[in-house]
Amino acid sequence: MDPQQLWLTPDRPRRGRRPAFSREAITEAAVELADAEGLEAVTMRRVAAQVGAGAMSLYSYAPDKETLVDLMVDHVNGELPVTGPLSGDWRADLKAIGHLQRSLMLRHPWLPAVLFARQTLGPHALAFLEHALAALRPTRLDGASKLEVFSLLTGFVASHVTHELTRSAAADAPDRAAAEARYLATVAADGRHPELAAALATPGRPLTPDATFARLLDRLVDGLDADPGAGTGARPGA
């Protein structure tokens, strides 16, 4: 669906009588289904049943599932705060944004996968992007570089949450986890992988999901010390 038609037209069907439900209600029903059963459970028929409508009437609001997913993504982006004051410390603010994104994706486990395929930004996503760009104002990066940093952060969070969800599912199969640990120990001890053996022998760090994410997010954001494409030689925040 044309993004301009999707996001800038009033909330009403494109044809026929106005039904007793709204685009918002349709989207909320789809999000509830996806949260409970996964994105594959979201069909026009299931969503229509949720709102008490005929499946064909939904096509007036969303001509296909791709459009419905666009609506869902923007709807959950509305949960992200965009009006809070920024500290002026761009690294701290960017890390706070990363934590907000992770919390959102954990609440909606279907979200990380669809973000990699979605390009159209609805009003809620645009508001959060505006907030992130404002957080990056002290860096003096150019506009394109700020967009790249936000994309990098979002991609990192989506990838990490996907990993978290996969590991969480694997934790329900302790026999497999134990087998994987034994395999790695055997490989590390065979003398052919000395770097791996050394890495595995390093004293462990806290491995809770929150601690791991915070550590990796720190590493990502703290490494954004320069903009090699700006051509000015200036360091962000300098």
PyMOL commands that set and color helices and strands:
alter all, ss='L'
color gray80, all
select helices_A, chain A and resi 3-8+23-37+39-41+44-51+55-58+65-77+90-107+111-115+123-135+137-139+143-171+174-188+194-201+209-222
alter helices_A, ss='H'
color red, helices_A
deselect
rebuild
show_as cartoon
